[in-house]
Amino acid sequence: MAKFLNPYTDFGFKKLFGEEGNKDLLIDFLNQLLPPHHQIADLNFRNTENLADFSAERKAIFDIHCKAVSGERFIVEMQKAKIKYFKDRSLFYVSFPIREQAQKGDWSFRLETIYFVAILDFEYDEAEEKRKFRRDVALKDQDGDLFFDKLHFKFLQMPLFNKKENELENKFDKWCYFLKNLDSFENIPAILNEAIFQKAFDTAELANLSIEQRTLYEENLMNYWTLNSAFETAVETAVEEREIEIAKNAISEGLDNKLISKLTNLSVEQIEKLRSEMKK
């Protein structure tokens, strides 16, 4: 059994970033992602259980209302989940805090800034994006100039963060290293021997959980493993189906089995079987 909890489980994620007593952890992490003018001075959580629409789905989302050092208020939507149509859902989710800002009566339509932050323990299934660990997205025009400065998406594909301890350059790197490797650490690495990370490790240490919390975490961990397995199976099935479709097209174009095998991960035997099925 690991010494520290898995931060990608629902329990682990909320323990680290979703409790009042750990707001300083969340503030420190988010301030590494946010621009200087939106450094957080304080924040409060919105109770997702009270949201009227799609409450079951939005349990994977933290609505975080923030106050910047400058006094400006803004909203962070924070998500960690493996879901289908991820980008579609991300756009859909930000419609909630946009719509909820509507005011009755005479309203100028002035909106607070919204950041959508997603910490993902999986990669998107789009090849051109798999090479990007971090993707910062905003609304821009055809020349790449910023069109609207009140809607931002920040996606972190954690499997693509591969820096070693001696390669960490800044506080953001340290947080990513912490999240990526937390449940495999046996001791606190020297480079993370800072007060904020010492508190994070103390929060995440399984020995500090109550019996009830430990039971809930283990249930969460089992669900996480099951979801991972189902997700990986779905991805493998989709890849295999695509390769079969490529092979069928190549067969129709008259290519030989060896060449088709090089174009796909299918064996010559599998391709020959496809040929026989297509003839029928």
C-alpha positions, 0 to 999 in steps of 0.5 A: 500500500502506498504511503500517500493518497492518489490525487486523481481519485475523487477523495484525494483531489478533494482532500488536497484542493477542496477543503476549507482548511487546505485553501492555502494549498489551492491558492498556491497551486492556482497562482502558479497558473494564473497571470500576475493581475489575477493572483489570488488573495482569497477564495471560497467554494460554491456547493455543487450539490446545490446547482440545479442543472446537471448536478450529478455531472458537475460533482467533478467540478469545483466552482471556486470564487476568487478575489484577486490581490487587486480586489477584482473578483473572478471564477475558476472552474476546476475539473479532474475527470475522464470523460468522453467529448472532453473539450465539448463538455469543458465548453458546456461547463463554463456556460454555467458560471457565465449564465449564473452571473445574469442579474434581474432588472437593468443589467449591463451584461458585464461579466466576471473573468472565468478560468477553466482549469483541468488537471487530467491524468489522461491524454486527449485522443487527438494526435496533434495535442498529445505533444502538449503537456500544458495548453492555455486557450483564450478567444483570439481573432484570425490574426492571433490577437486576443479578442476577449480576456474574460474566458480562459481554459488551462489544460494540464495533461499530466501523463506528458509531464516527464521532468525529473527532480533535478529538472524542476525549474519553478514552483509550477514544475514542483506542483506538477511533479508533486501531483504526478508522483504523489502516490509513489513517493515514500518520503518527501523529496528534498526539492519539495522540502518547503512549508506549503509542500510539507502541509500537502504531504501531511494532508495526503499521508494515509496514516493521518486519515480516520478509519472512515476516511480510509474506507472511503478512499479505498472505495474511491481508489477501486473506482478509479482503477476500474474507470482507468481500465474501462477508459484504456479498453475504450481507447484501445478498441477505438485505435484497433477499429481505426486500423482495421478501417485503414487496412480495408481501404488499403486492401481495396486499393490493391496493396499487399499484406506486408505493406498494409501491416507496416501501415498498421499494427495488424499482423499479416494473418489479421489482414489476410482474414480481413481479405477473406471477410471482404470477399464474402 
